[in-house]
Amino acid sequence: MPSRFELANAIRALSMDAVQKAKSGHPGAPMGMADIAEVLWNDHLKHNPEDPKWADRDRFVLSNGHGSMLLYSLLHLTGYELSLEQLQNFRQLHSPTAGHPEYGYAPGIETTTGPLGQGFANAVGFAIAEKTLAAQFNRPGHTIVDHHTWCFLGDGCLMEGISHEAASLAGTQQLGKLIAVYDDNGISIDGEVKGWFTDDTAKRFEAYGWHVVPTVDGHNPDEVNAAIELAKSHDDKPSLIICKTIIGFGAPNKQGKEEAHGAALGDDEVAAAREQLGWPHAPFHVPEPIYSAWDAREAGRAHQQAWNARFDRYAEAFPAEAREFQRRMKAQLPAELPTEALLEQAQEKGDSIASRKASFETLNVIGPQMPELLGGSADLAPSNLTFWNGAKAITPEDASGNYLHYGVREFGMGAVMNGIGLHGGFVPFGATFLIFMEYMRNSVRMASLMGQQAIYVFTHDSIGLGEDGPTHQPIEQLTSLRTTPNLNTWRPCDAVETVAAWDAALKRHSGPTALVLSRQGLPHQQRTKAQLASIQNGAYVLKDPVLKDSEGTPVTPELILIATGSEVSLAMDAAAELEQQGRAVRVVSMPSAYRFNGQDAEYRESVLPKAVTKRIAIEAGHADYWYKYVGLDGRVIGMTTYGESAPAGDLFKHFGFTVENVVKQANELLG
């Protein structure tokens, strides 16, 4: 039987060989954390390589994702479908062994990591999902949700501000099945971190309410194992295990130095490391006895079979709950989602209300039908209107609720949402003001990159929020969202389009959706049934010319006004004024440019015909985005500066969002 040291050396050898072959990568962390990983994966991690999506598996997150060869080596050695050839193709085009772990590229990768600290926050989301799902489904004598979340992280993760947000929330929620292992090697890209990172990490996490196991020798398997056992015994709070390690352990001339962090060791150093580690095997060769000792398939099969038996007993005792658990873990929508009926009701009702209020009313209807909705707000629930009538706060004592008070932690909220969604069983939504999307920007990007369902409720969408002034008035944020690949951004013009936006968000499983909503009331727009159905196309003709030729046929538009959100009613009013002057005007509402861009050429042409070259876009956001639709000869009534502090009505007038200005611009354009 190979020793623990030999098993760990398999990780070190595969990691340094893959990095050396690619001529790039990060060998230091995998070599330094190999001993810790060997103990965790062989003695504690509950997983099944033959079914990487098994519902009750432990979740493992490598937050210091630059050390990706650590994870790839573990997946390969334990029996996941990740071949030696794929390890040899590390960091190459279309390889599942990308430079950083990419969700969906290889089985066993739970989340995309690399932007430091976000993997840690994802892990907090995984743990919240586990605790909440357990509280909602477990019954006395029947436990079907019972697993741990494990997270490896490094100095960089702890320096990033998001780690403070996520750790604070985790401590408050008393996430006892979250165990983080800190690779305390004292080295980052610039060298020894003592020059810029002198926190007392143990005291810091104790202050958050964590259980801390300090000063563990990360190269002593017995100490590591004892620390893990101790952490597992503290189920009333999350645990941080601080492991002292040597970066690049085994490389005699580079271990303990920044040279081992982010570059291939070099052929000579790899050879020297082989000698020092007592690993005489050729590159990428792992002896069969070591493969056999690592193989986790039989144990994983046994874990899952035991769970299957428990679930069968649960299903017999609680058949409705079992069916609901399976539906939610498969991310299937409820059989009857009331959004279509709600859309027609909103059109018939004709309320002129703020779209944030329309969103709240929508939540009140769909919430009871979708128990998987897990909402939250970054301390703005009364303004975002996200705490719907059936919402129940998740607390440390009772995690069975469906709403998280995230506190003023926008970035943490976004990354925790990603973890909740990736865990399965929930559709997360989170809210803040649109301007504070900037704080959570990279977590939104990560959801888009992973194709992960998440719903963002961004309210107070323009200068229309008024007196809070330019610090709170979003200008460039809509453009930032719209230009993010795989992010569907909606800015509805009234209650009807708000319902349609929620419908699209709930049905979209291939990526996130941003709902950009107003503080101020928005006039209701009349629509035909055809127009109602066309909202999901992202843009549609809301109004065509009323002018007719001598034969009674509507004339071809000479001008197209394109608008979103609060500016749609402005476009409609301006069109009416222009028609009184004999102008033929079409108004296009474009709540989702993402959806419109995805339509076929025929539909896009039917809405924005190429023959109609005179176009004006109107939106109280940054102007530049709209030239793709109006052309360089078109006009955009938008923002090119920051806002001001004043009542909303005064601001719209000051910045030219008036019927008079639209009419003036139109007449100048038409000549």
FENQUI-V389353 format. One record per residue. N is the residue number from 1. RES is the residue in three letters. SS is DSSP state (h for helix, s for strand, l for the rest). NEAR is the number of other ideal C-beta (glycine too) atoms within 12 Angstrom. Layout:
N|RES|SS|NEAR + N|RES|SS|NEAR
This chain:
1|MET|l|11 + 2|PRO|l|23 + 3|SER|l|17 + 4|ARG|h|30 + 5|PHE|h|24 + 6|GLU|h|29 + 7|LEU|h|37 + 8|ALA|h|44 + 9|ASN|h|39 + 10|ALA|h|48 + 11|ILE|h|48 + 12|ARG|h|49 + 13|ALA|h|44 + 14|LEU|h|47 + 15|SER|h|52 + 16|MET|h|51 + 17|ASP|h|38 + 18|ALA|h|45 + 19|VAL|h|47 + 20|GLN|h|31 + 21|LYS|h|29 + 22|ALA|h|29 + 23|LYS|l|16 + 24|SER|l|21 + 25|GLY|l|38 + 26|HIS|l|46 + 27|PRO|h|48 + 28|GLY|h|47 + 29|ALA|h|53 + 30|PRO|h|52 + 31|MET|h|52 + 32|GLY|h|47 + 33|MET|h|49 + 34|ALA|h|51 + 35|ASP|h|42 + 36|ILE|h|52 + 37|ALA|h|50 + 38|GLU|h|40 + 39|VAL|h|36 + 40|LEU|h|43 + 41|TRP|h|45 + 42|ASN|h|34 + 43|ASP|h|23 + 44|HIS|l|31 + 45|LEU|l|36 + 46|LYS|l|32 + 47|HIS|l|39 + 48|ASN|l|32 + 49|PRO|l|33 + 50|GLU|l|25 + 51|ASP|l|24 + 52|PRO|l|29 + 53|LYS|l|24 + 54|TRP|l|28 + 55|ALA|l|37 + 56|ASP|l|37 + 57|ARG|l|35 + 58|ASP|l|37 + 59|ARG|s|40 + 60|PHE|s|41 + 61|VAL|s|46 + 62|LEU|s|50 + 63|SER|l|51 + 64|ASN|l|50 + 65|GLY|h|41 + 66|HIS|h|42 + 67|GLY|h|50 + 68|SER|h|45 + 69|MET|h|52 + 70|LEU|h|51 + 71|LEU|h|54 + 72|TYR|h|47 + 73|SER|h|48 + 74|LEU|h|44 + 75|LEU|h|39 + 76|HIS|h|40 + 77|LEU|h|43 + 78|THR|h|39 + 79|GLY|l|29 + 80|TYR|l|35 + 81|GLU|l|21 + 82|LEU|l|34 + 83|SER|l|20 + 84|LEU|h|27 + 85|GLU|h|17 + 86|GLN|h|28 + 87|LEU|h|42 + 88|GLN|h|26 + 89|ASN|l|24 + 90|PHE|l|42 + 91|ARG|l|29 + 92|GLN|l|20 + 93|LEU|l|11 + 94|HIS|l|11 + 95|SER|l|24 + 96|PRO|l|32 + 97|THR|l|40 + 98|ALA|l|33 + 99|GLY|l|29 + 100|HIS|l|34 + 101|PRO|l|44 + 102|GLU|l|28 + 103|TYR|l|35 + 104|GLY|l|22 + 105|TYR|l|30 + 106|ALA|l|31 + 107|PRO|l|29 + 108|GLY|l|41 + 109|ILE|l|36 + 110|GLU|l|45 + 111|THR|l|46 + 112|THR|l|38 + 113|THR|l|45 + 114|GLY|l|34 + 115|PRO|l|33 + 116|LEU|l|32 + 117|GLY|l|40 + 118|GLN|h|51 + 119|GLY|h|52 + 120|PHE|h|54 + 121|ALA|h|52 + 122|ASN|h|56 + 123|ALA|h|51 + 124|VAL|h|55 + 125|GLY|h|54 + 126|PHE|h|48 + 127|ALA|h|47 + 128|ILE|h|52 + 129|ALA|h|46 + 130|GLU|h|44 + 131|LYS|h|43 + 132|THR|h|43 + 133|LEU|h|38 + 134|ALA|h|32 + 135|ALA|h|26 + 136|GLN|h|29 + 137|PHE|h|37 + 138|ASN|l|28 + 139|ARG|s|23 + 140|PRO|l|8 + 141|GLY|l|11 + 142|HIS|s|24 + 143|THR|l|21 + 144|ILE|l|35 + 145|VAL|l|35 + 146|ASP|l|27 + 147|HIS|l|37 + 148|HIS|l|37 + 149|THR|s|45 + 150|TRP|s|44 + 151|CYS|s|49 + 152|PHE|s|47 + 153|LEU|s|48 + 154|GLY|s|48 + 155|ASP|h|40 + 156|GLY|h|37 + 157|CYS|h|44 + 158|LEU|h|36 + 159|MET|h|26 + 160|GLU|l|31 + 161|GLY|h|25 + 162|ILE|h|41 + 163|SER|h|44 + 164|HIS|h|29 + 165|GLU|h|35 + 166|ALA|h|52 + 167|ALA|h|46 + 168|SER|h|30 + 169|LEU|h|44 + 170|ALA|h|47 + 171|GLY|h|32 + 172|THR|h|29 + 173|GLN|l|42 + 174|GLN|l|28 + 175|LEU|l|44 + 176|GLY|l|30 + 177|LYS|l|42 + 178|LEU|s|53 + 179|ILE|s|47 + 180|ALA|s|55 + 181|VAL|s|49 + 182|TYR|s|45 + 183|ASP|s|50 + 184|ASP|s|41 + 185|ASN|l|41 + 186|GLY|l|31 + 187|ILE|s|35 + 188|SER|s|33 + 189|ILE|l|24 + 190|ASP|l|17 + 191|GLY|s|21 + 192|GLU|s|19 + 193|VAL|h|25 + 194|LYS|h|15 + 195|GLY|h|13 + 196|TRP|l|15 + 197|PHE|l|25 + 198|THR|l|14 + 199|ASP|l|21 + 200|ASP|l|15 + 201|THR|h|36 + 202|ALA|h|23 + 203|LYS|h|14 + 204|ARG|h|25 + 205|PHE|h|34 + 206|GLU|h|21 + 207|ALA|h|18 + 208|TYR|h|32 + 209|GLY|l|26 + 210|TRP|l|39 + 211|HIS|s|32 + 212|VAL|s|33 + 213|VAL|s|36 + 214|PRO|s|26 + 215|THR|s|18 + 216|VAL|s|34 + 217|ASP|s|25 + 218|GLY|l|41 + 219|HIS|l|34 + 220|ASN|l|22 + 221|PRO|h|29 + 222|ASP|h|17 + 223|GLU|h|26 + 224|VAL|h|38 + 225|ASN|h|27 + 226|ALA|h|21 + 227|ALA|h|37 + 228|ILE|h|36 + 229|GLU|h|21 + 230|LEU|h|21 + 231|ALA|h|38 + 232|LYS|h|30 + 233|SER|h|17 + 234|HIS|l|26 + 235|ASP|l|22 + 236|ASP|l|21 + 237|LYS|l|29 + 238|PRO|l|46 + 239|SER|s|43 + 240|LEU|s|46 + 241|ILE|s|46 + 242|ILE|s|39 + 243|CYS|s|43 + 244|LYS|s|30 + 245|THR|l|44 + 246|ILE|l|31 + 247|ILE|l|44 + 248|GLY|l|44 + 249|PHE|l|41 + 250|GLY|l|41 + 251|ALA|l|40 + 252|PRO|l|23 + 253|ASN|l|20 + 254|LYS|l|32 + 255|GLN|l|31 + 256|GLY|l|26 + 257|LYS|l|27 + 258|GLU|h|24 + 259|GLU|h|23 + 260|ALA|h|42 + 261|HIS|l|39 + 262|GLY|l|28 + 263|ALA|l|25 + 264|ALA|l|32 + 265|LEU|l|44 + 266|GLY|l|21 + 267|ASP|h|17 + 268|ASP|h|16 + 269|GLU|h|29 + 270|VAL|h|36 + 271|ALA|h|24 + 272|ALA|h|21 + 273|ALA|h|38 + 274|ARG|h|27 + 275|GLU|h|17 + 276|GLN|h|26 + 277|LEU|h|32 + 278|GLY|l|17 + 279|TRP|l|36 + 280|PRO|l|16 + 281|HIS|l|23 + 282|ALA|l|14 + 283|PRO|l|24 + 284|PHE|l|28 + 285|HIS|l|19 + 286|VAL|l|30 + 287|PRO|l|20 + 288|GLU|h|13 + 289|PRO|h|16 + 290|ILE|h|31 + 291|TYR|h|24 + 292|SER|h|19 + 293|ALA|h|28 + 294|TRP|h|36 + 295|ASP|l|25 + 296|ALA|l|38 + 297|ARG|h|23 + 298|GLU|h|18 + 299|ALA|h|25 + 300|GLY|h|30 + 301|ARG|h|20 + 302|ALA|h|17 + 303|HIS|h|29 + 304|GLN|h|28 + 305|GLN|h|19 + 306|ALA|h|21 + 307|TRP|h|29 + 308|ASN|h|21 + 309|ALA|h|16 + 310|ARG|h|26 + 311|PHE|h|31 + 312|ASP|h|17 + 313|ARG|h|19 + 314|TYR|h|31 + 315|ALA|h|22 + 316|GLU|h|15 + 317|ALA|h|18 + 318|PHE|l|22 + 319|PRO|h|15 + 320|ALA|h|16 + 321|GLU|h|24 + 322|ALA|h|26 + 323|ARG|h|19 + 324|GLU|h|25 + 325|PHE|h|32 + 326|GLN|h|21 + 327|ARG|h|21 + 328|ARG|h|31 + 329|MET|h|26 + 330|LYS|l|16 + 331|ALA|l|26 + 332|GLN|l|21 + 333|LEU|l|25 + 334|PRO|l|23 + 335|ALA|l|11 + 336|GLU|l|14 + 337|LEU|l|28 + 338|PRO|l|26 + 339|THR|h|31 + 340|GLU|h|24 + 341|ALA|h|18 + 342|LEU|h|33 + 343|LEU|h|36 + 344|GLU|h|22 + 345|GLN|h|21 + 346|ALA|h|38 + 347|GLN|h|29 + 348|GLU|h|18 + 349|LYS|h|18 + 350|GLY|l|19 + 351|ASP|l|24 + 352|SER|l|23 + 353|ILE|s|30 + 354|ALA|s|34 + 355|SER|h|51 + 356|ARG|h|43 + 357|LYS|h|30 + 358|ALA|h|42 + 359|SER|h|50 + 360|PHE|h|36 + 361|GLU|h|28 + 362|THR|h|47 + 363|LEU|h|42 + 364|ASN|h|25 + 365|VAL|h|31 + 366|ILE|h|38 + 367|GLY|h|33 + 368|PRO|h|20 + 369|GLN|h|25 + 370|MET|l|38 + 371|PRO|l|30 + 372|GLU|l|38 + 373|LEU|s|43 + 374|LEU|s|44 + 375|GLY|s|43 + 376|GLY|s|45 + 377|SER|s|40 + 378|ALA|l|38 + 379|ASP|l|26 + 380|LEU|l|32 + 381|ALA|h|29 + 382|PRO|h|14 + 383|SER|h|30 + 384|ASN|h|43 + 385|LEU|l|33 + 386|THR|l|45 + 387|PHE|l|30 + 388|TRP|l|32 + 389|ASN|l|18 + 390|GLY|l|21 + 391|ALA|l|28 + 392|LYS|l|25 + 393|ALA|s|26 + 394|ILE|l|36 + 395|THR|l|19 + 396|PRO|l|25 + 397|GLU|l|14 + 398|ASP|l|18 + 399|ALA|l|31 + 400|SER|l|22 + 401|GLY|l|29 + 402|ASN|l|37 + 403|TYR|s|34 + 404|LEU|s|45 + 405|HIS|s|30 + 406|TYR|l|47 + 407|GLY|l|27 + 408|VAL|l|21 + 409|ARG|l|37 + 410|GLU|h|39 + 411|PHE|h|39 + 412|GLY|h|45 + 413|MET|h|49 + 414|GLY|h|50 + 415|ALA|h|56 + 416|VAL|h|55 + 417|MET|h|52 + 418|ASN|h|52 + 419|GLY|h|52 + 420|ILE|h|49 + 421|GLY|h|43 + 422|LEU|h|44 + 423|HIS|h|46 + 424|GLY|l|37 + 425|GLY|l|38 + 426|PHE|l|43 + 427|VAL|s|40 + 428|PRO|s|49 + 429|PHE|s|48 + 430|GLY|s|53 + 431|ALA|s|47 + 432|THR|s|47 + 433|PHE|s|36 + 434|LEU|h|48 + 435|ILE|h|36 + 436|PHE|h|37 + 437|MET|h|40 + 438|GLU|h|25 + 439|TYR|h|28 + 440|MET|h|43 + 441|ARG|h|31 + 442|ASN|h|30 + 443|SER|h|50 + 444|VAL|h|44 + 445|ARG|h|33 + 446|MET|h|44 + 447|ALA|h|47 + 448|SER|h|35 + 449|LEU|h|31 + 450|MET|h|38 + 451|GLY|l|25 + 452|GLN|l|42 + 453|GLN|l|37 + 454|ALA|l|50 + 455|ILE|s|49 + 456|TYR|s|52 + 457|VAL|s|50 + 458|PHE|s|54 + 459|THR|s|45 + 460|HIS|l|41 + 461|ASP|l|48 + 462|SER|l|47 + 463|ILE|h|45 + 464|GLY|h|43 + 465|LEU|h|38 + 466|GLY|l|26 + 467|GLU|l|21 + 468|ASP|l|25 + 469|GLY|l|19 + 470|PRO|l|22 + 471|THR|l|18 + 472|HIS|l|30 + 473|GLN|l|37 + 474|PRO|l|41 + 475|ILE|l|32 + 476|GLU|l|27 + 477|GLN|h|38 + 478|LEU|h|41 + 479|THR|h|29 + 480|SER|h|29 + 481|LEU|h|39 + 482|ARG|h|36 + 483|THR|l|21 + 484|THR|l|29 + 485|PRO|l|20 + 486|ASN|l|27 + 487|LEU|l|41 + 488|ASN|s|44 + 489|THR|s|47 + 490|TRP|s|46 + 491|ARG|l|49 + 492|PRO|l|51 + 493|CYS|l|48 + 494|ASP|l|45 + 495|ALA|h|40 + 496|VAL|h|45 + 497|GLU|h|50 + 498|THR|h|49 + 499|VAL|h|44 + 500|ALA|h|45 + 501|ALA|h|48 + 502|TRP|h|49 + 503|ASP|h|40 + 504|ALA|h|38 + 505|ALA|h|44 + 506|LEU|h|37 + 507|LYS|h|27 + 508|ARG|l|35 + 509|HIS|l|23 + 510|SER|l|23 + 511|GLY|l|33 + 512|PRO|l|44 + 513|THR|s|44 + 514|ALA|s|48 + 515|LEU|s|50 + 516|VAL|s|53 + 517|LEU|l|53 + 518|SER|l|46 + 519|ARG|l|37 + 520|GLN|l|30 + 521|GLY|s|23 + 522|LEU|s|40 + 523|PRO|l|26 + 524|HIS|l|27 + 525|GLN|l|38 + 526|GLN|l|20 + 527|ARG|l|31 + 528|THR|l|16 + 529|LYS|h|13 + 530|ALA|h|14 + 531|GLN|h|27 + 532|LEU|h|29 + 533|ALA|h|18 + 534|SER|h|30 + 535|ILE|h|44 + 536|GLN|h|33 + 537|ASN|h|33 + 538|GLY|l|35 + 539|ALA|l|40 + 540|TYR|s|38 + 541|VAL|s|36 + 542|LEU|s|37 + 543|LYS|s|34 + 544|ASP|l|32 + 545|PRO|l|27 + 546|VAL|l|20 + 547|LEU|l|25 + 548|LYS|s|14 + 549|ASP|l|11 + 550|SER|l|7 + 551|GLU|l|7 + 552|GLY|l|9 + 553|THR|l|12 + 554|PRO|s|18 + 555|VAL|l|22 + 556|THR|l|19 + 557|PRO|l|33 + 558|GLU|l|30 + 559|LEU|s|43 + 560|ILE|s|45 + 561|LEU|s|55 + 562|ILE|s|51 + 563|ALA|s|47 + 564|THR|l|47 + 565|GLY|l|51 + 566|SER|l|45 + 567|GLU|h|51 + 568|VAL|h|43 + 569|SER|h|37 + 570|LEU|h|42 + 571|ALA|h|45 + 572|MET|h|34 + 573|ASP|h|29 + 574|ALA|h|37 + 575|ALA|h|41 + 576|ALA|h|23 + 577|GLU|h|24 + 578|LEU|h|37 + 579|GLU|h|29 + 580|GLN|h|15 + 581|GLN|l|20 + 582|GLY|l|16 + 583|ARG|l|30 + 584|ALA|l|29 + 585|VAL|s|44 + 586|ARG|s|40 + 587|VAL|s|46 + 588|VAL|s|45 + 589|SER|s|49 + 590|MET|l|48 + 591|PRO|l|50 + 592|SER|l|41 + 593|ALA|h|39 + 594|TYR|h|36 + 595|ARG|h|34 + 596|PHE|h|35 + 597|ASN|h|24 + 598|GLY|l|21 + 599|GLN|l|23 + 600|ASP|l|12 + 601|ALA|h|14 + 602|GLU|h|11 + 603|TYR|h|21 + 604|ARG|h|25 + 605|GLU|h|16 + 606|SER|h|23 + 607|VAL|h|35 + 608|LEU|l|38 + 609|PRO|l|23 + 610|LYS|l|14 + 611|ALA|l|14 + 612|VAL|l|32 + 613|THR|l|21 + 614|LYS|l|32 + 615|ARG|s|40 + 616|ILE|s|47 + 617|ALA|s|43 + 618|ILE|s|49 + 619|GLU|s|48 + 620|ALA|s|47 + 621|GLY|s|43 + 622|HIS|s|30 + 623|ALA|l|30 + 624|ASP|h|23 + 625|TYR|h|30 + 626|TRP|h|37 + 627|TYR|h|20 + 628|LYS|h|23 + 629|TYR|h|37 + 630|VAL|h|34 + 631|GLY|l|21 + 632|LEU|l|13 + 633|ASP|l|14 + 634|GLY|l|30 + 635|ARG|s|32 + 636|VAL|s|35 + 637|ILE|s|39 + 638|GLY|s|38 + 639|MET|s|35 + 640|THR|l|19 + 641|THR|l|17 + 642|TYR|l|19 + 643|GLY|l|34 + 644|GLU|l|25 + 645|SER|l|19 + 646|ALA|l|21 + 647|PRO|l|18 + 648|ALA|h|31 + 649|GLY|h|18 + 650|ASP|h|18 + 651|LEU|h|31 + 652|PHE|h|34 + 653|LYS|h|19 + 654|HIS|h|21 + 655|PHE|l|33 + 656|GLY|l|30 + 657|PHE|l|38 + 658|THR|l|25 + 659|VAL|h|28 + 660|GLU|h|19 + 661|ASN|h|27 + 662|VAL|h|41 + 663|VAL|h|31 + 664|LYS|h|20 + 665|GLN|h|31 + 666|ALA|h|38 + 667|ASN|h|23 + 668|GLU|h|17 + 669|LEU|h|29 + 670|LEU|h|26 + 671|GLY|l|10
